[in-house]
Amino acid sequence: MRRLAAAMLVLSLTACGPTTPRTPVARPSNAPISQSGFTLACGAVPVTIGTMPPGSARSGTFRRLGSLTERLKVKGQIWSMGDERLYVGVVCGVRSPERFASLVIKAGLVMHQGKPALHWRTRGGMRHFMWLEHPGTAVYIAATRGITGQIAKVAASVE
């Protein structure tokens, strides 16, 4: 709907404007946009996020997770897909599976590729997923309600 409104605004403004030669406008391609990966690190061991969803754009960073029961160093990036948001980051300082399992109150404990993982929801339908990649580094991925299916895809691309 926003694109239609923007297109109508542009068309109405160009119809009312001065008569100048029109410049050709490139049409958008229907081919998916490939987002190359990026790296986040806690110390010397990097975590590479292989790819991001087509059509996503980097829109900010975050340094804190309100759901954690203790204050830990967090490094993350926010990706936008229209009005939806995808959060990808690392939580530094968690060394043992026991400590990791107690990081989020009311989180479900599961396994991700043989590693302990937590999943939980917060207000507004936000879904969160985090696993202990190796001692000292947990990988965190969260998504707003409309793109929760992207969590599994991004998690599968982590190296």
N, C-alpha and C positions, 0 to 999 in steps of 0.2 A: 504494500500500500504506500509506503514511503517513497519507493522508487517511482511509482505512478505519479504521486503528488509532485515530486521533484521534476519529473519529465514535463508535466503540465505547466509548472512554473517557468521552466526554461523555454518551452514553446511559446508561452504567452509573452514573456519578456522579449524574445527575439522578434516576435511579430510587431511589437510596439517600438522597437529600437530604431536607430538610424540605419539607412541603407548602406551596408558595407559588404564587401565580398565575403561569402561564407567560406570558412576553412573546413576541409574534410575532417570528420570525426571518426576515429577508429571505433569499430563495433567490438563489444566484448566477445571473447571466445567462449564457447560452451565447454571447452576442455578444462578438466580440473586443474586447479593451481597446486603445484607441488611445493610444499613448505619443507625446506631442508631442515635437518636437525640442529640441535644446539647442545652444549655441554654445561652442566652444573657440577660443582664439587664441594665437598667438605674436606678440606685439607688437600692432600696430594692425589687422592684417588677420584678421578672424574666419573660422572655418570652421564652417558650420552643418550639424549632423547632422539631417536632415529628420525621420525617424521611427525609433523603436525597435520591435523585434518585439512583437506582442501578448503580454500576460502577463508581460512583463519588468518588473523593478522595480530602481530605482537602489539599489545596496548598498555603495558605497564609492568611493574614488579611488585612483589610483596615480601615482607620480612618477618611476618608474624602469623601464627595460626591460633585463633581464639579457642579452639577445641582442646588444645594440649593441656595436660594437667601440670606441666612444669614449663618453665621458660627455657627454650632451646633456640639455638641459632637456626634461622630459616632463610633460604635463598630461593626465590621463585619468580616465575614470569607469568603474566596474565595474557591470554590470547582471546581475541574477540571474534565471534562469528555472528554478525548482526547484533541483536540484542542479547545474545547468549555469551557466557564467559567460561573459559577453560583455564584452570590454574594448575601449573606444573612446577614442582620445586623439590628441594631436598631439605631434610631436617637433620641437623648435625648434632652429634654427641651421644646418640643412643648406641650403646655397645652390646647389650645382652637382650636376647629374646624376652626374658622375664620383664625387664624394664620397659621394653617396647610395648608389650601387651597391656601395660597399665597406663599408657600415655593418653588415652581418650576414654572418658567415662561413657558407658553405654555403647561402646563400639563392639561390633561382632568380630570375632577372631577367626580367620580363615588362612589358607595357604595360597601363595602366588609363586608358581614355579619352584616349589619346595622351600619357600621362605615364609616366615610368619608375616601375616598381613592383617590390617584392620579396615573395616568399612563402617561408615556411619552416615546419618543424614542430619542436616541442620534445618532451621526455619527456612521457609521459602522453597523447599524441595531440593536444596543443594545436596549433592551426593559427594562423598569423600572416600578415597581409597589410598592407603599408604602401606608400604611394605618395607621390611628391613633388608635393604639390598646387600649390605655387608656391615660388619661392626663399625659403628661411627656414622653411618649414612642410611637414612630412610628416604625412600622416594615417595612423594606426595602428588596425587592427581585429584582434582575436584572439578565438577561441572554443574552448571545451572540446569534446571529441569529439562529444557528442550534438547540438550545434547549429551545426556548422560551415557548414551551408547558410545561416545567417543573415548570414555575412560579406558575401556578394555583395549581399544585400538592403540592408544598412546602407550599404555602399559606394555603391550606386546612389542613395541618398538624400542624399549629401553635396553641399552647394552651396558 
